């Protein structure tokens, strides 16, 4: 007699074998907050919330597939993915489509792709593979090579110009190099050198990037131009008070004062409606997400897994820190979405690729121990 119950149970166990439920639960809670906020931000066109729900479903399928790939197999993708990402970035430089003054997209017939998104995963993957390869003979020269591997795509992305994505890719690569053992004296040396080169770096910035930095210091110098985003966002955050105005009751949001309210500035919408208390709860969720990722990194069995998990996890921190900082007026506006909350499919897929890799590292480690 066929044991249907046993077959269903085994099939279910096989289906969820590589899912880390604490990590998934935290991520789903943040996404739930994001969906509710997108609904409020686009109340007059709720199809965007449905589109985002579809994006989330697709991204979670990608996460499920990636979670089933053993970390050893992920290593084999490092070089091809990095080289493909570089070639696509060069193709953007040569043949890219210019939108709003920035050349960031490639047309592939039926759709367009943004190759810089690939480097958010390819960069930490490549550097983690590199340090794993030379783990037994690691010398300072290897850190120099790693820095060059990071600098090339960073420069290509910054040239587009896309400073926000360049910062995220640069941060992901830096975290790998840092966790691999980069000496503090070298880090301090770069900080001093960067400070000394500030005038030169300032002249390399585009005019609109310089205006964003100057506006950060005093947004009122251009209240209807470069300072408009910061002024309206800080008004929304401040007007939320301790407990917020309530769901769907944000005046700055629904009177269309907040720009990009469902994408880069979604944190202003959330803050206006839920106030300081809601912000505290959101920070707790992000802290739990980062904490879980660091726990997975610390327990990973190989250097490759530890470096990759640590870089991906602190990448989530970088996303959240830069977005909340720019919306709050303490960092320049650079166009970085709030992870798992901002509307958009491409960034969401990249984020869930990272979640899938973390699950792969965690669950395959547990299977090996068994």
DADAUR-V617327 format. One record per pair of residues at least 24 apart in sequence whose ideal C-beta (glycine too) atoms are under 10 Angstrom apart, sorted by the first residue. I is the first residue (numbers start at 0). GAP is how many residues later the second one is. D is the distance in whole Angstrom. If there is no record, write none. Layout:
I_GAP_D, I_GAP_D
This chain:
13_54_10, 14_49_8, 15_48_9, 15_51_10, 15_347_10, 16_50_9, 16_51_8, 16_346_7, 16_347_10, 16_349_10, 16_350_8, 17_45_10, 17_46_8, 17_47_10, 17_48_9, 17_49_4, 17_50_5, 17_51_9, 17_52_10, 17_338_9, 17_341_6, 17_342_7, 17_344_9, 17_345_4, 17_346_7, 17_348_10, 17_349_8, 18_44_9, 18_45_7, 18_48_6, 18_49_10, 18_337_10, 18_340_6, 18_343_10, 18_344_7, 19_47_8, 19_272_8, 19_273_10, 19_276_7, 19_335_9, 19_336_10, 19_338_7, 19_339_5, 19_340_9, 19_341_9, 19_342_5, 19_343_6, 19_346_9, 20_338_10, 21_266_8, 21_267_10, 21_269_10, 21_270_6, 21_273_9, 21_274_10, 21_340_9, 22_40_10, 22_44_10, 22_265_9, 22_266_7, 22_269_5, 22_270_7, 22_272_9, 22_273_8, 22_332_7, 22_335_6, 22_336_6, 22_339_8, 23_36_9, 23_39_8, 23_40_10, 23_43_10, 23_268_10, 23_331_8, 23_335_8, 24_263_9, 24_267_9, 25_258_10, 25_259_6, 25_260_9, 25_261_10, 25_262_5, 25_263_5, 25_264_10, 25_265_9, 25_266_6, 25_267_10, 25_314_9, 25_329_10, 26_29_10, 26_33_9, 26_36_9, 26_258_9, 26_261_10, 26_262_7, 26_265_9, 26_289_10, 26_312_9, 26_313_6, 26_324_9, 26_325_8, 26_328_6, 26_331_10, 27_28_9, 27_32_9, 27_312_9, 28_252_10, 28_253_10, 28_255_10, 28_256_6, 28_259_9, 28_260_9, 28_311_9, 29_252_8, 29_255_5, 29_256_7, 29_258_9, 29_259_7, 29_286_10, 29_290_10, 29_308_9, 29_309_8, 29_310_4, 29_311_6, 30_25_6, 30_28_9, 30_29_9, 30_308_10, 30_309_5, 30_310_7, 30_317_9, 30_320_10, 30_321_10, 31_24_10, 31_253_10, 31_308_9, 31_309_10, 32_233_10, 32_237_7, 32_241_9, 32_245_9, 32_248_8, 32_249_7, 32_252_7, 32_307_8, 32_308_6, 33_228_10, 33_232_7, 33_236_9, 33_248_10, 33_303_10, 33_304_8, 33_305_9, 33_306_6, 33_307_3, 33_308_7, 33_309_8, 33_314_9, 34_305_10, 34_306_9, 34_308_10, 35_211_7, 35_212_10, 35_234_9, 35_237_9, 35_238_10, 35_305_10, 36_210_9, 36_213_10, 36_216_9, 36_224_9, 36_225_8, 36_229_6, 36_230_9, 36_231_10, 36_232_6, 36_233_5, 36_234_10, 36_236_8, 36_237_9, 36_241_10, 36_245_10, 36_301_9, 36_304_6, 36_305_9, 36_306_9, 37_223_9, 37_224_5, 37_225_9, 37_228_7, 37_231_9, 37_232_10, 37_303_8, 37_304_8, 37_305_5, 38_208_9, 38_209_8, 38_223_9, 39_206_10, 39_207_6, 39_208_5, 39_209_9, 39_210_7, 39_213_7, 39_214_8, 39_221_9, 39_222_9, 39_226_10, 39_229_6, 39_230_8, 39_232_9, 39_233_6, 40_209_8, 40_212_6, 40_213_9, 40_217_8, 40_219_10, 40_220_4, 40_221_4, 40_222_9, 40_224_9, 40_225_6, 40_227_9, 40_228_5, 40_229_9, 40_232_10, 40_302_8, 41_211_10, 41_219_8, 41_220_5, 41_227_10, 41_301_8, 42_205_6, 42_207_10, 42_210_8, 42_211_7, 43_210_9, 43_212_10, 44_217_9, 47_214_6, 47_215_10, 47_295_6, 48_213_9, 48_294_9, 50_292_8, 50_293_10, 50_294_8, 51_210_8, 51_289_10, 51_290_9, 51_291_5, 51_292_8, 51_293_8, 51_296_8, 53_291_8, 54_288_8, 54_289_7, 54_290_4, 54_291_9, 54_292_9, 54_293_5, 54_294_8, 54_297_10, 55_284_9, 55_289_9, 55_292_7, 55_293_10, 55_296_8, 57_287_7, 57_290_8, 57_291_7, 57_294_9, 58_281_9, 58_286_7, 58_287_10, 58_288_9, 58_289_5, 58_290_5, 58_291_9, 58_292_7, 58_293_4, 58_294_8, 58_296_9, 58_297_9, 59_288_9, 59_289_10, 59_292_6, 59_295_9, 59_296_9, 60_288_10, 60_291_9, 60_295_10, 61_286_9, 61_287_6, 61_288_10, 61_290_6, 61_291_6, 61_293_9, 61_294_7, 62_286_9, 62_288_9, 62_289_4, 62_290_7, 62_291_9, 62_292_5, 62_293_4, 62_294_9, 62_295_9, 62_296_7, 62_297_10, 63_288_9, 63_292_7, 63_295_9, 64_288_10, 64_291_7, 65_55_10, 65_286_8, 65_287_6, 65_288_9, 65_289_8, 65_290_3, 65_291_6, 65_292_10, 65_293_8, 65_294_6, 66_285_10, 66_288_8, 66_289_5, 66_290_8, 66_291_8, 66_292_4, 66_293_5, 66_294_9, 66_295_9, 66_296_7, 66_297_9, 67_288_9, 67_291_9, 67_292_7, 67_295_9, 67_296_9, 68_287_8, 68_288_8, 68_291_6, 68_295_9, 69_290_7, 69_291_9, 69_293_10, 69_294_5, 69_297_9, 69_298_9, 70_57_10, 70_61_10, 70_229_8, 70_230_9, 70_231_7, 70_233_7, 70_234_5, 70_237_8, 70_238_9, 70_286_8, 70_289_6, 70_290_5, 70_291_10, 70_293_6, 70_294_8, 71_230_8, 71_232_8, 71_233_9, 71_292_8, 72_287_9, 72_291_10, 73_47_10, 73_51_7, 73_54_9, 73_55_9, 73_230_8, 73_231_9, 73_234_8, 73_282_10, 73_283_7, 73_286_7, 73_287_9, 73_290_10, 74_50_8, 74_53_8, 74_54_5, 74_57_7, 74_58_9, 74_227_9, 74_229_6, 74_230_9, 74_233_9, 75_53_9, 76_44_9, 76_45_9, 76_48_7, 76_49_9, 76_52_9, 77_44_8, 77_45_10, 77_46_9, 77_47_5, 77_48_5, 77_49_9, 77_50_7, 77_51_4, 77_52_8, 77_54_9, 77_55_10, 77_226_9, 77_230_9, 78_43_10, 78_46_9, 78_47_7, 78_50_7, 78_51_9, 79_42_9, 79_46_10, 80_37_7, 80_38_9, 80_40_7, 80_41_4, 80_42_9, 80_44_6, 80_45_7, 80_48_10, 81_36_9, 81_37_8, 81_39_10, 81_40_5, 81_41_7, 81_43_7, 81_44_4, 81_45_9, 81_47_9, 81_48_10, 81_67_8, 81_70_10, 81_71_8, 82_39_9, 82_43_9, 83_31_9, 83_34_7, 83_38_8, 84_30_6, 84_31_8, 84_32_9, 84_33_4, 84_34_5, 84_35_9, 84_36_9, 84_37_4, 84_38_8, 84_40_10, 84_41_9, 84_68_7, 84_71_9, 84_72_10, 84_84_9, 85_29_9, 85_32_10, 85_33_8, 85_36_9, 85_40_10, 85_63_10, 85_66_7, 85_67_6, 85_70_8, 86_28_9, 87_25_8, 87_26_9, 87_27_3, 87_28_9, 87_30_7, 87_31_9, 87_34_10, 87_68_10, 88_26_5, 88_27_7, 88_29_9, 88_30_7, 88_63_9, 88_64_6, 88_66_9, 88_67_4, 88_68_7, 88_70_9, 88_71_8, 89_25_9, 89_62_10, 89_63_10, 89_66_7, 90_24_7, 91_24_8, 91_64_8, 91_65_9, 91_67_9, 91_68_7, 91_70_10, 92_63_6, 92_64_10, 92_66_7, 92_67_8, 95_64_7, 97_62_9, 100_60_8, 100_105_8, 100_107_8, 101_58_6, 101_59_6, 101_60_6, 101_61_10, 101_104_9, 101_106_10, 101_233_10, 102_56_9, 102_57_5, 102_58_9, 102_59_9, 103_53_8, 103_56_5, 103_57_9, 103_58_5, 103_61_8, 104_55_9, 112_233_8, 113_43_10, 113_46_9, 113_48_9, 113_51_8, 113_232_6, 113_233_9, 113_236_10, 114_38_9, 114_41_9, 114_42_9, 114_45_10, 115_37_8, 115_40_8, 115_41_5, 115_42_10, 115_44_7, 115_46_6, 115_48_10, 115_49_5, 115_50_8, 115_52_9, 115_53_7, 115_230_10, 115_234_10, 116_48_7, 116_51_9, 116_52_9, 116_229_5, 116_230_7, 116_232_8, 116_233_5, 116_236_10, 117_35_9, 117_51_10, 117_232_8, 117_235_10, 118_31_10, 118_34_5, 118_35_9, 118_37_9, 118_38_7, 118_46_8, 118_47_9, 118_49_9, 118_50_5, 118_51_10, 118_53_8, 118_54_9, 118_231_10, 119_37_10, 119_45_7, 119_48_6, 119_49_6, 119_51_10, 119_52_6, 119_53_10, 119_192_9, 119_195_7, 119_199_10, 119_227_9, 119_230_5, 119_231_9, 119_233_8, 119_234_8, 120_48_10, 120_51_8, 120_187_9, 120_190_10, 120_191_8, 120_194_9, 120_228_10, 120_229_6, 120_230_10, 120_232_5, 120_233_7, 120_235_10, 120_236_8, 121_31_8, 121_47_9, 121_50_9, 121_51_10, 122_26_8, 122_27_7, 122_30_6, 122_31_9, 122_45_9, 122_46_5, 122_47_8, 122_48_9, 122_49_5, 122_50_5, 122_51_10, 122_52_10, 122_53_8, 122_188_8, 122_192_10, 123_26_10, 123_45_9, 123_47_10, 123_48_5, 123_49_7, 123_50_10, 123_51_7, 123_52_5, 123_53_10, 123_55_10, 123_183_7, 123_184_6, 123_185_9, 123_186_9, 123_187_4, 123_188_6, 123_190_10, 123_191_7, 123_230_9, 123_233_9, 124_47_9, 124_51_9, 124_179_9, 124_182_10, 124_183_6, 124_186_9, 124_187_9, 124_228_10, 124_232_8, 125_24_9, 125_27_9, 125_47_8, 125_50_9, 126_45_8, 126_46_6, 126_47_9, 126_48_9, 126_49_4, 126_50_7, 126_52_10, 126_53_8, 126_177_10, 126_180_7, 126_181_9, 126_184_8, 127_45_10, 127_48_6, 127_51_9, 127_52_8, 127_174_9, 127_175_8, 127_176_5, 127_177_8, 127_178_8, 127_179_4, 127_180_4, 127_181_9, 127_182_9, 127_183_7, 127_184_10, 128_47_10, 128_175_6, 128_178_9, 128_179_9, 129_46_9, 129_47_10, 129_50_9, 129_174_9, 129_177_9, 130_45_7, 130_46_8, 130_48_9, 130_49_4, 130_50_9, 130_172_6, 130_173_8, 130_175_10, 130_176_6, 130_177_10, 131_48_9, 131_170_7, 131_171_5, 131_172_4, 131_173_9, 131_174_9, 131_175_7, 131_176_9, 132_170_10, 132_171_9, 133_46_9, 133_169_10, 134_45_9, 134_167_9, 134_168_5, 134_169_9, 134_172_10, 135_167_10, 137_42_7, 137_43_7, 137_165_9, 139_42_9, 139_43_8, 139_46_8, 141_35_10, 141_38_8, 141_39_10, 142_34_6, 142_37_7, 142_38_8, 142_39_6, 142_40_8, 142_43_7, 143_42_10, 145_27_8, 145_28_10, 145_30_8, 145_31_5, 145_34_7, 145_36_9, 146_26_8, 146_27_9, 146_30_7, 146_35_9, 146_39_10, 146_43_9, 148_24_7, 148_27_10, 148_28_9, 149_24_7, 149_26_8, 149_27_7, 157_46_9, 157_47_10, 157_48_10, 157_51_10, 160_44_9, 160_45_6, 160_47_9, 160_48_7, 161_172_9, 161_173_8, 162_42_8, 162_43_9, 162_46_6, 162_49_9, 162_169_8, 162_170_10, 162_171_5, 162_172_8, 162_173_9, 163_100_9, 163_155_10, 163_158_7, 163_159_9, 163_162_9, 163_168_10, 163_169_9, 163_170_4, 163_171_4, 163_172_4, 163_173_9, 164_169_9, 164_170_8, 164_171_8, 164_182_9, 165_168_9, 166_151_8, 166_155_7, 166_167_6, 166_168_10, 166_169_7, 167_147_7, 167_150_6, 167_151_7, 167_154_8, 167_166_9, 167_168_7, 167_169_10, 167_179_10, 167_182_9, 168_146_9, 169_148_9, 170_140_9, 170_143_7, 170_144_7, 170_146_9, 170_147_4, 170_148_9, 170_150_9, 170_151_9, 171_136_10, 171_139_5, 171_140_7, 171_142_8, 171_143_5, 171_146_8, 171_182_9, 172_138_8, 172_142_10, 173_137_8, 173_140_9, 173_144_10, 174_132_8, 174_133_10, 174_135_6, 174_136_4, 174_137_9, 174_138_9, 174_139_5, 174_140_7, 174_142_9, 174_143_8, 175_128_10, 175_130_10, 175_131_5, 175_132_7, 175_134_8, 175_135_5, 175_136_10, 175_138_10, 176_130_9, 176_134_9, 177_129_9, 177_132_9, 177_133_9, 177_136_9, 178_118_8, 178_124_9, 178_127_7, 178_128_5, 178_129_9, 178_130_9, 178_131_5, 178_132_7, 178_135_9, 179_123_8, 179_126_9, 179_127_6, 179_130_10, 179_131_10, 207_125_10, 208_123_8, 208_124_10, 208_125_8, 209_122_10, 210_121_9, 210_122_10, 211_114_9, 211_119_10, 211_120_4, 211_121_5, 211_122_8, 211_123_10, 212_118_10, 212_119_5, 212_120_10, 213_118_9, 214_114_10, 214_117_8, 214_118_8, 215_109_10, 215_110_8, 215_113_7, 215_114_8, 215_115_7, 215_116_5, 215_117_8, 216_115_10, 218_110_7, 225_106_10, 225_107_8, 226_102_10, 226_106_10, 227_29_9, 227_30_10, 227_31_7, 228_29_8, 228_30_5, 228_31_8, 228_35_8, 228_36_7, 228_39_9, 228_97_8, 228_98_8, 228_100_9, 228_104_6, 229_35_10, 229_38_10, 229_96_8, 229_97_8, 229_98_9, 229_99_5, 229_100_10, 229_101_10, 229_102_9, 229_103_7, 230_26_9, 230_98_8, 231_24_10, 231_25_5, 231_26_5, 231_27_7, 231_29_9, 231_33_8, 231_36_7, 232_24_9, 232_25_6, 232_26_8, 232_27_9, 232_28_9, 232_31_10, 232_32_6, 232_34_8, 232_35_4, 232_36_9, 232_38_9, 232_39_9, 232_93_8, 232_94_5, 232_95_7, 232_96_7, 232_100_9, 233_34_8, 233_37_10, 233_93_8, 233_94_7, 233_95_5, 233_96_10, 234_33_9, 234_37_9, 235_25_9, 235_29_8, 235_31_9, 235_32_4, 235_33_7, 235_34_9, 235_35_6, 235_36_4, 235_37_9, 235_91_9, 236_30_8, 236_31_6, 236_32_10, 236_33_9, 236_34_4, 236_35_7, 236_38_9, 236_39_9, 236_42_8, 236_87_10, 236_90_7, 236_91_6, 236_92_9, 237_33_9, 237_34_9, 237_90_10, 238_29_10, 238_32_9, 238_33_6, 238_36_9, 239_28_9, 239_29_10, 239_30_9, 239_31_5, 239_32_4, 239_33_7, 239_34_7, 239_35_4, 239_36_7, 239_37_9, 239_38_8, 239_39_8, 240_30_10, 240_31_9, 240_34_5, 240_35_7, 240_36_9, 241_33_5, 241_34_5, 241_35_6, 241_36_10, 242_31_8, 242_32_5, 242_33_8, 242_34_6, 242_35_8, 243_26_9, 243_27_8, 243_28_7, 243_29_5, 243_30_4, 243_31_3, 243_32_8, 243_33_7, 243_34_6, 243_35_9, 244_27_6, 244_28_6, 244_29_9, 244_30_8, 245_26_10, 245_27_6, 245_28_8, 245_29_9, 246_26_6, 246_27_8, 246_31_10, 247_25_7, 248_24_6, 249_24_9, 257_69_9, 258_74_10, 259_67_10, 259_73_9, 259_75_9, 259_77_10, 259_82_9, 259_83_9, 260_82_9, 261_79_10, 261_80_7, 261_81_4, 261_82_9, 262_72_9, 262_74_6, 262_75_9, 262_78_10, 262_79_5, 262_80_5, 262_81_6, 262_84_9, 263_59_7, 263_62_8, 263_63_8, 263_69_8, 263_70_9, 263_71_6, 263_72_7, 263_73_6, 263_74_8, 263_78_7, 263_79_10, 263_80_9, 264_58_9, 264_61_9, 264_62_6, 264_68_9, 264_72_10, 264_73_9, 264_77_9, 265_57_8, 265_61_8, 265_71_8, 265_72_6, 265_75_6, 265_76_5, 265_77_7, 266_53_9, 266_56_6, 266_57_6, 266_58_10, 266_59_9, 266_60_5, 266_61_8, 266_70_10, 266_71_5, 266_74_8, 266_75_9, 267_56_10, 267_59_5, 267_60_9, 268_58_10, 268_72_10, 269_57_10, 269_68_8, 269_71_7, 270_53_9, 270_56_8, 270_57_9, 278_45_9, 278_49_10, 281_38_9, 281_42_9, 281_56_9, 281_59_8, 282_37_9, 282_41_9, 284_35_10, 284_55_9, 285_30_7, 285_31_8, 285_33_9, 285_34_5, 285_35_9, 285_38_9, 285_52_9, 285_53_8, 285_54_9, 285_55_10, 286_30_9, 286_33_10, 288_24_8, 288_27_6, 288_28_9, 288_31_9, 288_50_8, 288_51_8, 288_66_9, 288_69_10, 289_24_7, 289_25_10, 289_26_6, 289_27_5, 289_30_8, 291_66_8, 291_70_9, 292_24_9, 292_61_9, 292_62_9, 292_65_6, 292_68_10, 292_69_9, 294_63_10, 294_67_9, 295_61_10, 295_62_5, 295_63_8, 295_64_10, 295_65_6, 295_66_5, 295_67_10, 295_69_8, 296_61_8, 296_64_8, 296_65_9, 298_62_9, 298_63_8, 298_66_6, 298_67_9, 298_70_10, 299_58_10, 299_61_5, 299_62_8, 299_64_10, 299_65_6, 300_60_9, 300_63_9, 300_64_5, 300_67_7, 300_68_9, 301_59_9, 301_63_9, 303_57_9, 304_52_9, 304_53_10, 304_55_9, 304_56_5, 304_57_9, 304_59_9, 304_60_7, 305_55_9, 307_46_9, 307_49_6, 307_50_9, 307_52_10, 307_53_7, 308_45_9, 308_48_7, 308_49_6, 308_51_9, 308_52_5, 308_53_8, 310_43_9, 310_46_10, 311_39_9, 311_41_9, 311_42_4, 311_43_8, 311_44_10, 311_45_6, 311_46_6, 311_49_9, 312_41_8, 312_45_7, 314_24_9, 314_35_9, 314_36_9, 314_39_7, 315_24_9, 315_35_7, 315_38_7, 315_39_9, 315_42_10, 318_28_9, 318_31_10, 318_32_8, 318_35_10
